[in-house]
Amino acid sequence: MPQRPGSRTTTGIGGSNPGNGSGGSSSSAPSSGNLDGSCPSNPTPKFSHQLSSKNQKKKKKNSIEVKIVNGQIILCVTRDDMPFFIDEMTARKKIYHAPDFGVALPDNLDLEYVKSLSTKDHLEYLSDPDILPQKCVGEYMKKLGQHLLDPTTEIKVVTLGGNGATKGWNEPISATHAFNSGTGNDAFFADDGFKFHTGMNLNDGQQIDLEDNNNIL
């Protein structure tokens, strides 16, 4: 498992391929530097109805790779030939959702304090390895990868923030959701490069909104 210079090894990501079932905002996905292999930096989604009958006969690729881009760990997950990018920085920012995916947080991580911080202070606090070890972040990323590769997880092109007009939000974001009705967990990826935005457990109202309106929040 590669590690960033001067950083701890991300043991939470290493090990067996999560896709085999063993083990596991704006975001910072690979904006520069090349992700070699099968994960293009500007992917175009291809759903089954967009593929020719000849291509549909080919076995679609499912894989998971760990990259280091600009000194940051990136998890590149390919599901049915569609690449998704989970970056370390965004996973840190959204770590308070990690327990939804079965990841235990450090006892000294005060979530109430985190929620009281500004965006800048929030990330600075969570960047402290004594507060949030890299191993914990890696475990959250691995669980998100497992979630994506779970065959019971449904990939849906929907929106985030469609109900925001009444709350003074901006226009909804068009995006891709990976939702599992069995666990209630959802991972949200912005359509601009399939970059990870957040991953959490949806409450009953959010699940209904997703099912009926192709939207959450």
MOURQUI-V512835 format. One record per helix or strand of 3 or more residues. SS is the DSSP state (hx for helix, st for strand). FROM is the first residue (numbers start at 1). LEN is the number of residues. Records with the same first field share a line. If there is no record, write none. Layout:
BEGIN
SS->FROM-LEN / FROM-LEN
END
This chain:
BEGIN
hx->18-3 / 48-3 / 53-4 / 88-6 / 95-7 / 111-6 / 119-8 / 134-16 / 164-4 / 204-10
st->63-7 / 72-8 / 82-6 / 154-7 / 173-7 / 185-6 / 195-7
END
